[in-house]
Amino acid sequence: MAETLGFKSPTGISNLCTNMMFNYCNYKNYRTDIDGIYTDILNRLKAKGLIKSEAGS
């Protein structure tokens, strides 16, 4: 992931994750956006058969 994002060391990823978690926990609109993106990613992966749908989903 670090290579894809252009970071030279893994600490860049750690810092990014820390910032994302802080924002997710403290800002409702950010949390809503991230939840929507997450749901969209899961739906796309399920549609392509890359992950299985859970029972009842």
C-alpha positions, 0 to 999 in steps of 0.5 A: 500500500505504501508503494501505491500511495508513494510513501517511502516508508511504512510510517506514512501508512501508520500516520494515515490510518491514525488520522483516519481513525481520529476523524472517523471517531470524531466527525459524523459527516466523515464517518457517514462518508467512510461507511458509504464508501465501505458499503460500496466497495463491499457491494462491488466485490460481492457483485464480482464474486470476489467475496461471499455474501453473508447469510441474510444479506 
